[in-house]
Amino acid sequence: GLAERWARVGLPGRARRSLERALALDPGYEPALEQLGGAAIDAGDWARAEELHRALLRVRPRDVDAQLRLAAVLTRQAKWTEARDAFERARSLDAKAPVDPQVLAYVTARVASATSR
């Protein structure tokens, strides 16, 4: 689409604006949700990345990669219980989902620590 052309010619700002317009017209437009979600992660805009990945998962609830990205975004925001649940959801969708056991153990320990207070 147009956003891809803008990005290809080195105009990422125009590409982002094009995707934002597309999303305003169709809040479930998957390519815009995915690309803007990735851009939000790249920018460290965790709240926006969470919002976009949750929206993407509403239209693609079985998307393991999106679920893993949401788990990572939630982890970055110290939303431990939600992050753990997102990792577990990814594993329930695909038993071979690439969940780092050390990250999952850390998140699970943070949940336990928060609930024992």
Beta strands, then each sheet from edge to edge (+ up, - down):
end
